[in-house]
Amino acid sequence: MPLSPRQIRVSPVPRRITAVLAAATLTLTGCAGGIGSAAPDDPAAAAPTPDPVDWEECGEGLDCATIEVPLEYTDPDGERIPLAVVRHRATDPDERIGSLFINPGGPGVPATETVASIDAAEGTGPYSPDVVARFDVVGMDPRGVGESGAVRCLTDEQRAEQAAEDRDPTIPGGKGFDELLTDADTFTQGCVDHQSTEFLASLSTDNVARDLDQVRAALDEEQISFYGASYGTVVGPVYATLFPERVRQMVIDAPVDTDLWQNDPLRLLDEVSRSNEETLDAWFESCRAEGTDVCPFGDGDPEAAFDALITELESEPLEVPPVEGLTPGGTLDGAVALEAVRAAAGGQALWPMLTAGLSAAQEGDGTGLYILASLVTVAPFGGPFATLQEPHTAVRCADWPELGDLSEHHAAADDITERGGRLAGRAAYSALNCAQWPVENEDRFTEELTAAGAPPILVVGGRLDNVSPYHWAEAMTERLDDAVLLTREGVAHTAYRSSGPCVDDAVDAVLIDGTLPEEGTVCEMVPPATTEPVDPQAGAEE
């Protein structure tokens, strides 16, 4: 059954804000529609050719469908699972190039909702008008995400309890270790209670890449173009490694270090926490540089004021009333405030909200910070990431190596504690759910992701990125067989459509014309401001 129009939900929060907060988806011919470009020993090579797509119009310029794929490609004739797919039709069909597949990250962010957020009439949304004109933009919710059987591990009541928990920001992980372990047991048992172990074991990124190729075949496309952001930068290289001949062009934005993702996830999480600190330090620096007339928070010493505020909120939390459509209300203590700061410091577009929220909290009004925190918690109030944690965790645990040795988690937590910092504590023990994960991915994909044989890939790395540190972009560029690094200055997670025309034009040139920028190209953003919104479409190439 195709998806019905009402199943496509667009988040009420603008996509670029949700991207910053996170933390952060035709007729077949025997040759063009086949899966023959898979590596010879890859199980996708034996997968049956999918049926042609049965599209159903589901919005302005939108078509929706459901495509069935094998649960396990090692058993291609066995159980099949449905995947939700949405395309935005090219607005200039006479100049259509083909299909642009997208993955907006997470893992856990629904690609269908990202595609549905395109506003071709206004020329706004996640992709430029030129790209929307020349491509059918295709979003597939990866298995276990969104409308493709979103993983469920907690009840609404349990999510509400978690959101209301009193966490201590001075303790690694926010709670005593025994409590954290109990939470992990509850979470993982809930995952098994809500879906089969076979389904949970299948949620790996290599299966997602094989699913993408099934969708490609169902669309009767010989090749696809691909844009991946954040976790989508794992999906893209896996696809290009398995199916290099099927790649027309590829852009990787805010890349993950795929070596750490595959082999050392505890170090990966530690490096994310360091990036959190760097973006908050950048906010402090900007606030001081602007002076008290522009950024009055802290009266010239924002670090001291910040630390005092967090301490005060821990001892005397603020009660926040409900705000319709944004938060059910609750208590703003130091731990919740740090969650808000972690989210907002990571994107300079949110800095004015952060500054206003901190200043208001000093005056006894915690609403602004609580709303920011609500957008990235697991509370069941309907925010864009209300249920992100469960599919996010399930995909990570399917991809990552076995993490059952708790001494490794203790050692990682000790390192974080010794390093100190204002935002690092949450990273300690943040992989305990995978340590307790109840299923094993017996054929975990461990091949180095080089994309050998694919066309040159554009890697876009931000100098200050709260999720993907810049050296990950450098590592990705080195690891890929043929890639060019484009550097974006400024503070943000992901760069395309949020950092100005320098980045946008470079990405468009790759996707549309296959033209890559010169090695060493650097794109400036409008300098960040702590109290005034900036126009992301301004910027210059250095």
C-alpha positions as CSV (number, residue, x, y, z in Angstrom):
1,M,0.0,0.0,0.0
2,P,1.4,3.5,-0.8
3,L,1.6,5.9,2.0
4,S,-1.5,8.1,2.4
5,P,-1.0,11.9,2.4
6,R,-1.9,12.1,6.0
7,Q,1.0,9.9,6.9
8,I,3.5,12.5,5.7
9,R,4.1,14.8,8.6
10,V,6.2,17.9,8.4
11,S,7.7,19.1,11.6
12,P,6.4,22.4,12.9
13,V,10.0,23.4,13.6
14,P,12.0,24.7,10.5
15,R,14.2,22.0,9.1
16,R,17.4,23.9,9.6
17,I,16.6,24.4,13.3
18,T,15.9,20.7,13.7
19,A,19.1,19.9,11.9
20,V,21.1,22.0,14.3
21,L,19.3,20.4,17.2
22,A,20.2,17.1,16.5
23,A,21.6,16.5,19.0
24,A,21.9,16.0,14.2
25,T,15.3,10.2,5.6
26,L,8.7,3.8,-13.8
27,T,9.1,0.7,-15.3
28,L,11.8,-1.9,-14.7
29,T,14.2,-3.3,-17.3
30,G,16.3,-6.4,-16.8
31,C,19.6,-4.5,-17.0
32,A,19.0,-1.0,-15.7
33,G,16.8,-2.1,-12.9
34,G,19.0,-4.9,-11.6
35,I,21.3,-5.1,-8.6
36,G,24.3,-6.4,-10.5
37,S,26.6,-3.6,-9.4
38,A,26.8,-5.0,-5.9
39,A,30.2,-6.4,-4.9
40,P,30.3,-10.1,-6.1
41,D,30.3,-11.4,-2.5
42,D,27.6,-9.0,-1.3
43,P,24.2,-10.6,-0.5
44,A,22.4,-7.8,-2.3
45,A,23.5,-9.3,-5.6
46,A,21.0,-12.2,-5.1
47,A,18.1,-9.9,-4.1
48,P,15.1,-10.3,-6.4
49,T,14.2,-7.3,-8.6
50,P,11.6,-5.2,-6.8
51,D,8.2,-4.5,-8.3
52,P,7.8,-1.1,-10.1
53,V,6.9,1.8,-7.8
54,D,3.2,2.4,-7.3
55,W,3.1,6.1,-6.7
56,E,0.2,7.9,-5.1
57,E,0.1,11.7,-5.1
58,C,0.3,12.9,-1.5
59,G,0.9,16.7,-1.7
60,E,2.0,19.6,-3.9
61,G,4.6,18.0,-6.2
62,L,4.8,15.0,-3.9
63,D,4.3,11.3,-4.5
64,C,4.3,8.6,-1.9
65,A,4.8,4.8,-2.1
66,T,5.7,1.8,-0.1
67,I,8.4,-0.6,-1.4
68,E,9.0,-4.0,0.0
69,V,12.6,-5.3,0.5
70,P,14.1,-8.4,2.1
71,L,14.4,-8.4,5.8
72,E,17.8,-10.0,5.4
73,Y,19.7,-10.0,2.1
74,T,21.3,-13.3,3.1
75,D,17.8,-14.7,2.7
76,P,16.6,-12.8,-0.3
77,D,13.5,-14.9,-0.8
78,G,12.5,-14.8,2.8
79,E,10.5,-12.3,4.8
80,R,10.0,-8.8,3.3
81,I,9.5,-5.5,5.1
82,P,7.8,-2.3,3.8
83,L,9.8,0.9,3.4
84,A,8.2,4.4,3.1
85,V,9.4,6.5,0.1
86,V,8.4,10.0,-0.9
87,R,9.6,11.9,-3.9
88,H,9.3,15.6,-4.8
89,R,9.0,15.7,-8.6
90,A,11.4,17.9,-10.5
91,T,9.8,21.2,-11.1
92,D,11.4,21.5,-14.6
93,P,10.7,18.0,-16.0
94,D,12.2,18.9,-19.4
95,E,15.6,19.5,-17.8
96,R,15.3,16.7,-15.3
97,I,18.6,14.9,-14.6
98,G,17.4,12.0,-12.5
99,S,16.8,11.1,-8.9
100,L,18.6,12.7,-5.9
101,F,18.4,10.3,-3.0
102,I,18.8,12.1,0.4
103,N,19.5,11.0,4.0
104,P,19.2,13.8,6.5
105,G,20.9,12.0,9.4
106,G,20.2,10.9,12.9
107,P,20.2,8.0,12.6
108,G,16.5,8.2,13.0
109,V,15.5,11.4,11.1
110,P,12.7,10.5,8.6
111,A,13.8,11.3,5.1
112,T,10.2,11.4,3.9
113,E,9.5,14.4,6.2
114,T,12.6,16.2,4.9
115,V,11.4,15.8,1.3
116,A,7.9,16.8,2.2
117,S,9.3,20.1,3.7
118,I,10.3,21.3,0.2
119,D,8.4,24.4,-0.7
120,A,9.0,24.8,-4.4
121,A,6.6,27.8,-4.7
122,E,8.6,29.8,-2.2
123,G,12.0,28.4,-3.2
124,T,12.7,27.5,0.4
125,G,13.5,24.2,2.1
126,P,16.4,21.8,2.5
127,Y,17.5,21.9,-1.2
128,S,18.0,24.8,-3.6
129,P,15.5,25.8,-6.3
130,D,18.0,24.7,-9.0
131,V,18.3,21.2,-7.4
132,V,14.5,20.9,-7.0
133,A,14.1,21.9,-10.6
134,R,16.5,19.4,-12.0
135,F,16.0,16.3,-9.8
136,D,13.2,14.2,-8.4
137,V,14.3,14.4,-4.7
138,V,13.7,11.0,-3.2
139,G,13.6,10.2,0.5
140,M,13.4,6.7,1.9
141,D,12.8,6.3,5.6
142,P,15.4,3.7,6.5
143,R,14.2,0.5,8.1
144,G,13.3,1.2,11.7
145,V,12.8,4.9,11.1
146,G,9.7,7.0,10.6
147,E,7.1,5.3,8.5
148,S,9.4,2.3,7.8
149,G,8.5,0.6,11.1
150,A,10.0,3.1,13.5
151,V,11.7,1.3,16.4
152,R,9.8,1.6,19.6
153,C,11.3,0.7,23.0
154,L,9.6,3.0,25.6
155,T,6.0,3.7,26.3
156,D,4.8,7.3,26.3
157,E,4.6,7.1,30.1
158,Q,8.2,5.9,30.3
159,R,9.3,8.8,28.0
160,A,7.5,11.3,30.2
161,E,9.2,9.8,33.3
162,Q,12.6,10.1,31.7
163,A,11.9,13.7,30.7
164,A,11.0,14.5,34.3
165,E,13.9,12.7,35.9
166,D,16.1,14.7,38.2
167,R,19.6,14.3,36.8
168,D,22.8,15.6,38.4
169,P,25.1,17.3,35.9
170,T,28.1,16.7,38.2
171,I,27.8,12.9,37.9
172,P,29.0,11.1,34.8
173,G,25.9,10.1,32.9
174,G,23.7,12.2,35.2
175,K,22.8,9.4,37.5
176,G,24.4,6.7,39.6
177,F,25.8,3.8,37.5
178,D,23.4,1.2,38.9
179,E,20.5,3.4,37.9
180,L,21.9,3.9,34.4
181,L,22.3,0.2,34.0
182,T,18.7,-0.4,35.1
183,D,17.6,2.2,32.6
184,A,19.5,0.4,29.9
185,D,17.9,-2.9,30.8
186,T,14.5,-1.3,30.7
187,F,15.2,0.3,27.4
188,T,16.6,-2.8,25.7
189,Q,13.9,-5.1,27.0
190,G,11.3,-2.7,25.7
191,C,12.9,-2.9,22.2
192,V,12.5,-6.7,22.2
193,D,8.9,-6.4,23.5
194,H,7.9,-4.1,20.7
195,Q,9.6,-5.7,17.7
196,S,11.2,-9.0,16.7
197,T,14.9,-9.6,17.3
198,E,15.3,-10.4,13.6
199,F,14.1,-7.0,12.7
200,L,16.4,-5.3,15.3
201,A,19.4,-7.3,14.0
202,S,18.6,-6.1,10.4
203,L,18.8,-2.4,11.1
204,S,22.5,-1.9,10.0
205,T,23.6,0.8,7.6
206,D,24.8,-1.7,5.0
207,N,21.2,-3.1,4.8
208,V,20.0,0.5,4.5
209,A,22.4,1.0,1.6
210,R,21.1,-2.2,0.0
211,D,17.5,-0.9,0.5
212,L,18.4,2.3,-1.3
213,D,19.6,0.2,-4.2
214,Q,16.3,-1.7,-4.2
215,V,14.5,1.7,-4.4
216,R,16.8,2.7,-7.3
217,A,15.9,-0.4,-9.1
218,A,12.2,0.1,-8.5
219,L,12.6,3.6,-10.0
220,D,14.4,2.1,-13.1
221,E,17.3,4.4,-12.6
222,E,20.7,3.2,-13.7
223,Q,22.4,5.7,-11.4
224,I,21.5,8.0,-8.5
225,S,22.8,11.1,-7.1
226,F,23.1,11.3,-3.3
227,Y,23.2,14.0,-0.6
228,G,23.8,12.8,3.0
229,A,24.1,14.9,6.1
230,S,25.5,13.8,9.5
231,Y,24.7,10.0,9.8
232,G,23.8,10.2,6.1
233,T,27.5,10.5,5.6
234,V,27.8,6.9,6.8
235,V,25.0,5.8,4.5
236,G,26.5,7.4,1.4
237,P,30.0,5.9,1.7
238,V,28.5,2.5,2.4
239,Y,26.3,2.8,-0.7
240,A,29.3,4.0,-2.8
241,T,31.5,1.2,-1.5
242,L,28.9,-1.5,-2.3
243,F,27.5,0.0,-5.5
244,P,30.1,2.4,-6.9
245,E,28.9,2.1,-10.5
246,R,25.4,3.1,-9.4
247,V,26.6,6.5,-8.1
248,R,26.3,9.5,-10.5
249,Q,27.4,12.2,-8.0
250,M,27.6,12.3,-4.2
251,V,27.9,15.0,-1.5
252,I,28.8,14.3,2.1
253,D,27.9,17.1,4.5
254,A,29.2,17.2,8.1
255,P,30.8,13.7,7.9
256,V,31.1,11.1,10.6
257,D,34.5,9.4,11.0
258,T,33.5,6.1,9.5
259,D,36.5,4.3,11.0
260,L,35.5,5.4,14.5
261,W,31.8,4.5,13.7
262,Q,32.8,1.0,12.7
263,N,35.5,0.3,15.2
264,D,35.7,2.6,18.2
265,P,32.3,4.1,19.1
266,L,33.3,5.1,22.6
267,R,36.1,7.4,21.2
268,L,33.6,8.7,18.6
269,L,31.2,9.7,21.4
270,D,34.0,11.3,23.3
271,E,35.0,13.4,20.3
272,V,31.4,14.6,19.9
273,S,31.4,15.8,23.5
274,R,34.6,17.7,22.8
275,S,32.9,19.4,19.9
276,N,30.0,20.3,22.1
277,E,32.5,22.2,24.3
278,E,34.1,23.9,21.4
279,T,30.9,25.4,20.1
280,L,29.9,26.7,23.6
281,D,33.4,28.2,24.0
282,A,32.8,30.0,20.7
283,W,29.6,31.5,22.0
284,F,31.4,32.7,25.2
285,E,34.1,34.2,23.0
286,S,31.6,36.0,20.8
287,C,29.6,37.3,23.8
288,R,32.8,38.8,25.3
289,A,33.9,40.3,22.0
290,E,30.6,42.0,21.3
291,G,30.7,43.8,24.7
292,T,28.0,44.3,27.3
293,D,26.0,46.7,25.1
294,V,25.3,43.9,22.7
295,C,25.6,40.8,24.9
296,P,24.8,41.8,28.4
297,F,24.8,38.2,29.8
298,G,27.5,37.9,32.4
299,D,28.5,41.6,32.3
300,G,31.7,40.8,30.4
301,D,32.3,37.4,32.0
302,P,29.8,35.1,30.5
303,E,31.6,31.9,31.7
304,A,31.3,32.9,35.3
305,A,27.7,33.9,34.9
306,F,26.9,30.7,33.1
307,D,28.5,28.5,35.8
308,A,26.7,30.5,38.5
309,L,23.4,30.1,36.7
310,I,23.7,26.3,36.3
311,T,24.6,26.0,40.0
312,E,21.6,28.2,41.0
313,L,19.2,26.2,38.8
314,E,20.4,22.9,40.3
315,S,19.7,24.2,43.8
316,E,16.5,26.2,43.0
317,P,14.9,24.9,39.8
318,L,12.4,27.1,37.9
319,E,8.9,25.9,37.1
320,V,7.9,26.4,33.5
321,P,4.2,26.6,32.4
322,P,3.0,24.7,29.3
323,V,3.5,26.4,25.9
324,E,1.1,25.1,23.3
325,G,2.8,23.1,20.5
326,L,6.2,23.4,22.0
327,T,6.3,22.0,25.6
328,P,4.0,20.6,28.2
329,G,5.9,22.5,30.8
330,G,8.0,21.2,33.6
331,T,11.1,22.0,35.7
332,L,14.2,23.7,34.5
333,D,17.1,22.6,36.6
334,G,20.9,22.8,35.8
335,A,20.9,19.5,33.9
336,V,18.0,20.5,31.7
337,A,19.5,23.9,31.1
338,L,22.8,22.2,30.0
339,E,20.7,20.1,27.5
340,A,19.3,23.3,26.0
341,V,22.7,24.9,25.8
342,R,24.3,21.9,24.2
343,A,21.6,22.0,21.5
344,A,21.6,25.8,20.9
345,A,25.3,26.5,21.1
346,G,25.8,24.1,18.1
347,G,24.3,26.4,15.5
348,Q,24.9,30.2,15.3
349,A,21.3,30.6,13.9
350,L,20.2,29.6,17.4
351,W,22.6,31.8,19.4
352,P,20.1,34.7,19.8
353,M,17.6,32.2,21.3
354,L,20.3,30.9,23.6
355,T,21.3,34.3,24.8
356,A,17.7,35.3,25.4
357,G,17.1,32.1,27.2
358,L,20.1,32.4,29.5
359,S,19.3,36.1,30.3
360,A,15.6,35.2,31.0
361,A,16.6,32.4,33.3
362,Q,18.8,34.8,35.3
363,E,15.6,36.8,35.9
364,G,13.6,33.7,36.9
365,D,11.9,32.8,33.6
366,G,13.0,29.4,32.4
367,T,10.6,29.1,29.4
368,G,13.1,29.8,26.6
369,L,15.7,27.3,27.8
370,Y,13.1,24.7,28.6
371,I,11.6,24.9,25.1
372,L,15.1,24.4,23.6
373,A,15.7,21.4,25.8
374,S,12.2,20.0,25.0
375,L,13.1,19.9,21.3
376,V,15.8,17.3,22.0
377,T,14.3,15.2,24.8
378,V,12.3,12.1,24.6
379,A,9.1,13.6,26.0
380,P,5.9,12.6,24.2
381,F,4.7,16.2,23.6
382,G,5.1,15.9,19.8
383,G,8.4,17.8,19.3
384,P,10.5,16.8,16.2
385,F,12.7,14.4,18.2
386,A,10.1,13.0,20.6
387,T,10.9,9.5,19.5
388,L,14.3,9.8,17.9
389,Q,16.2,8.0,20.7
390,E,14.9,4.6,20.0
391,P,15.7,4.2,16.2
392,H,18.9,6.2,16.8
393,T,20.1,3.6,19.4
394,A,18.9,0.6,17.4
395,V,20.9,1.6,14.3
396,R,24.0,2.4,16.3
397,C,23.9,-0.9,18.1
398,A,23.4,-2.8,14.9
399,D,26.5,-1.1,13.3
400,W,28.8,-0.9,16.3
401,P,31.2,-3.6,17.5
402,E,30.3,-5.5,20.7
403,L,30.4,-3.2,23.7
404,G,29.5,-5.6,26.6
405,D,32.8,-5.0,28.5
406,L,31.6,-2.5,31.1
407,S,35.2,-1.7,32.1
408,E,35.6,0.1,28.7
409,H,32.6,2.3,29.6
410,H,34.0,3.1,33.0
411,A,37.3,4.0,31.5
412,A,35.7,6.3,28.9
413,A,33.6,8.0,31.6
414,D,36.7,8.5,33.7
415,D,38.5,10.2,30.8
416,I,35.5,12.5,30.3
417,T,35.3,13.3,34.0
418,E,39.1,14.0,34.3
419,R,38.9,16.3,31.2
420,G,36.2,18.4,32.8
421,G,34.1,20.7,30.8
422,R,30.6,22.0,31.1
423,L,28.8,19.7,28.6
424,A,30.8,16.5,28.5
425,G,29.1,14.7,31.4
426,R,26.2,13.3,29.4
427,A,28.6,11.6,27.0
428,A,29.8,9.3,29.8
429,Y,28.0,6.0,29.7
430,S,25.9,7.1,26.7
431,A,26.5,3.8,24.9
432,L,25.2,1.6,27.8
433,N,22.1,0.7,25.8
434,C,24.4,-0.9,23.2
435,A,26.4,-2.7,26.0
436,Q,23.1,-4.3,27.0
437,W,21.7,-4.8,23.5
438,P,19.7,-8.0,23.3
439,V,20.5,-9.0,19.7
440,E,23.6,-9.6,17.6
441,N,24.3,-8.5,14.1
442,E,26.1,-11.6,13.0
443,D,27.2,-10.3,9.6
444,R,28.2,-6.8,10.7
445,F,29.8,-4.8,7.8
446,T,33.4,-4.0,8.6
447,E,34.9,-3.3,5.1
448,E,36.7,0.0,4.9
449,L,34.5,2.6,3.3
450,T,36.6,3.9,0.4
451,A,34.0,4.2,-2.4
452,A,36.6,2.9,-4.8
453,G,35.2,3.1,-8.3
454,A,32.7,5.9,-7.6
455,P,33.0,9.4,-9.1
456,P,34.8,12.0,-7.0
457,I,32.9,12.9,-3.9
458,L,32.4,16.3,-2.3
459,V,33.1,16.4,1.4
460,V,31.8,19.5,3.2
461,G,33.3,20.0,6.7
462,G,32.6,22.8,9.2
463,R,35.4,24.3,11.1
464,L,33.2,24.4,14.2
465,D,30.6,21.7,14.2
466,N,29.0,20.5,17.5
467,V,28.5,17.0,16.2
468,S,31.0,16.3,13.5
469,P,34.5,17.8,14.4
470,Y,36.4,19.2,11.4
471,H,39.1,16.5,11.6
472,W,36.4,13.9,10.8
473,A,35.9,15.7,7.4
474,E,39.7,15.6,6.8
475,A,39.7,11.9,7.7
476,M,36.8,11.2,5.4
477,T,38.5,13.0,2.5
478,E,41.6,10.9,3.0
479,R,39.8,7.6,3.4
480,L,37.6,8.0,0.3
481,D,39.4,6.9,-2.9
482,D,38.6,10.1,-4.7
483,A,37.2,13.2,-2.8
484,V,37.6,16.9,-2.4
485,L,37.2,18.8,0.9
486,L,35.2,22.0,1.1
487,T,35.7,23.9,4.3
488,R,33.0,26.0,5.9
489,E,33.9,28.5,8.6
490,G,31.5,29.4,11.3
491,V,29.4,27.4,13.7
492,A,26.8,24.9,12.6
493,H,26.0,21.2,12.1
494,T,25.8,20.7,8.3
495,A,26.5,23.5,5.9
496,Y,24.3,23.2,2.8
497,R,21.4,25.7,2.7
498,S,22.4,27.2,6.1
499,S,25.8,28.7,5.4
500,G,25.5,31.0,2.4
501,P,25.9,30.9,-1.3
502,C,29.5,29.7,-1.3
503,V,28.6,26.3,0.0
504,D,25.2,26.1,-1.8
505,D,26.7,26.9,-5.2
506,A,29.5,24.4,-4.7
507,V,27.1,21.6,-3.7
508,D,24.7,22.5,-6.6
509,A,27.6,22.5,-9.1
510,V,28.6,18.9,-8.0
511,L,25.0,17.6,-8.1
512,I,23.9,19.2,-11.3
513,D,27.1,19.5,-13.4
514,G,29.6,17.1,-11.6
515,T,32.0,20.1,-11.1
516,L,33.9,20.0,-7.9
517,P,35.5,23.0,-6.2
518,E,39.2,23.6,-6.2
519,E,41.2,21.8,-3.5
520,G,41.5,24.0,-0.4
521,T,38.3,26.1,-1.0
522,V,37.1,27.8,2.1
523,C,33.6,29.3,2.5
524,E,32.9,32.0,5.1
525,M,29.7,32.4,7.0
526,V,28.3,35.6,8.2
527,P,30.0,36.2,11.6
528,P,28.0,34.8,14.4
529,A,26.0,37.2,16.6
530,T,24.7,36.3,20.1
531,T,21.7,38.6,20.0
532,E,20.8,39.4,16.4
533,P,19.7,36.9,13.8
534,V,22.0,36.5,10.8
535,D,21.2,36.0,7.2
536,P,22.6,32.6,6.2
537,Q,22.4,33.4,2.6
538,A,25.1,36.0,2.9
539,G,28.7,34.9,2.8
540,A,31.9,35.0,0.7
541,E,34.5,32.6,-0.6
542,E,38.0,33.0,0.8
